[in-house]
Amino acid sequence: MANLIDVLRRRGFIDQATHEQELIDYFSSHRVTGYIGFDPTASSLHIGHLVPIMALAHMQRAGHRPIALVGGGTGLVGDPSGKTEMRKMLTLENVERNAAGIKQQLSRFLDFGEGHALQLNNAEWLIPLEYIPFLRDVGRYFSVNRMIKAESYRLRLDSEEGLSFIEFNYMILQAFDFLELARRHDCRLQMGGRDQWGNIVAGVELIRRMDQKTAFGITFPLITTSSGEKMGKTAKGAVWLDPVRTSPYEYYQYWVNTDDRDVARFLALFTFLPLEEIAAVECLKDGALLNAAKTVLAFEATRLAHGQEQALLAMQAARRLFGHRHLPSEILSSSEVPRGETETDPNGIPSSTIPLARLAAGIPAFRLFHDIGLAPSGAAARRLVDQGGAYVNGKRIDSHEQLITDGDLSDEGALVLRSGKKRFHRLRVIK
């Protein structure tokens, strides 16, 4: 079996690693326990968290033990990394609610059964800490001169708001997390985003100095699209793993609209398909074959985040709206994506209901598009219509004041509204 470090590097996960050859040897001779911290600032993770999630999933698939650490304690302090202003403070109630949502989403990717992956909360050991003993026993190992040179601190020190004292403690607390996990669970590996490098190295050093043991760190690259945009950002905002915030259909559409230049890279990062099959995608020039590869990417990514049934519904809804894409058997043949014709199900499209009486009275087109979320404001909805980008059941709307009524219903008793080429919403009538 390939060494996990080699697998992660070949798939594009590794930006930096501490003493890499020792780390490779450690993976070859041990069942490794490694962890990643998740900031519980929201009840849902988003696509920006997928690289660390997939790294933990690769660990588990390779027979190692992943730990997802929710920052219930550090979340009460706030991580200054990558921020030019102080983060909003969380309450314990916020943290507990958000941690439950995060675990539910991680359970799609990780097995938290007995003896498998762990989800822990650092509030367990951080909140009971006594200040003076902590400063004496742990704080003495940290040099302020070295700390302020870390990238996460430099950015804040140069900002107008500056760096608060409570945030200045964050590196020490994260290093202490690593020490506690090493002592409690023999966890010798911490992974995180590239902005966490200074915090991770601080933990590696603390374990070496306090317990005379070797620990390791890995950081992931910042994933951007080929156009230079941050991964997971759309006109509507973040693409969430929570199906209430981002429907499985919208999630599927995000992936199926991947830039041609990113398809192979995203297949390597965000699916478990074999690298040998993904390498063949890198050589594709034909647009139809690239579109087939995008369909596989969208199906596999949606299946991981939302399950097989929702992935099928999203795929069927896309076929109903855009037509069937031919998926040759030789393209990413390990995928479970359906290759032939399948029933198209409208339930995968984002949908809502409207009372028949309200529709019968007539609703201005711009207001309807705003009300169902296909435009962020009434003014944006007017621009959408006036620029020819609004459709009802396939017919372009000519005026933003045009009334949409029950006379516009399809034979199925529904309205399918479209914004631009790719955003749809199905409106069902209730009597």
Stockholm file with secondary structure:
# STOCKHOLM 1.0

chainA/1-431         MANLIDVLRRRGFIDQATHEQELIDYFSSHRVTGYIGFDPTASSLHIGHLVPIMALAHMQRAGHRPIALVGGGTGLVGDPSGKTEMRKMLTLENVERNAAGIKQQLSRFLDFGEGHALQLNNAEWLIPLEYIPFLRDVGRYFSVNRMIKAESYRLRLDSEEGLSFIEFNYMILQAFDFLELARRHDCRLQMGGRDQWGNIVAGVELIRRMDQKTAFGITFPLITTSSGEKMGKTAKGAVWLDPVRTSPYEYYQYWVNTDDRDVARFLALFTFLPLEEIAAVECLKDGALLNAAKTVLAFEATRLAHGQEQALLAMQAARRLFGHRHLPSEILSSSEVPRGETETDPNGIPSSTIPLARLAAGIPAFRLFHDIGLAPSGAAARRLVDQGGAYVNGKRIDSHEQLITDGDLSDEGALVLRSGKKRFHRLRVIK
#=GR chainA/1-431 SS CCCHHHHHHHHTCCSEESSHHHHHHHHHHSCCEEEEEECCSSSSCBGGGHHHHHHHHHHHHTTCEEEEEECTTGGGTCCCTTCSSCCCCCCHHHHHHHHHHHHHHHTTTSCCSTTSCEEEETHHHHTTCCHHHHHHHTGGGCCHHHHTTSHHHHHHHTSSSCCCHHHHTHHHHHHHHHHHHHHHHCCCEEEEEGGGHHHHHHHHHHHHHHHCCCCEEEEECCCBCTTSCBTTEETTEECBSSTTTSCHHHHHHHHHTCCGGGHHHHHHHHCCCCHHHHHHHHTCCCHHHHHHHHHHHHHHHHHHHHCHHHHHHHHHHHHHHHCCCCCCTTSSTTCCCCCSCCCCCGGGSCEEEEEHHHHHHCEEHHHHHHHTTSSSSHHHHHHHHHTTCEEETTEECCCTTCEECGGGCCTTSEEEEEETTTEEEEEEEEC
#=GC SS_cons         CCCHHHHHHHHTCCSEESSHHHHHHHHHHSCCEEEEEECCSSSSCBGGGHHHHHHHHHHHHTTCEEEEEECTTGGGTCCCTTCSSCCCCCCHHHHHHHHHHHHHHHTTTSCCSTTSCEEEETHHHHTTCCHHHHHHHTGGGCCHHHHTTSHHHHHHHTSSSCCCHHHHTHHHHHHHHHHHHHHHHCCCEEEEEGGGHHHHHHHHHHHHHHHCCCCEEEEECCCBCTTSCBTTEETTEECBSSTTTSCHHHHHHHHHTCCGGGHHHHHHHHCCCCHHHHHHHHTCCCHHHHHHHHHHHHHHHHHHHHCHHHHHHHHHHHHHHHCCCCCCTTSSTTCCCCCSCCCCCGGGSCEEEEEHHHHHHCEEHHHHHHHTTSSSSHHHHHHHHHTTCEEETTEECCCTTCEECGGGCCTTSEEEEEETTTEEEEEEEEC
//
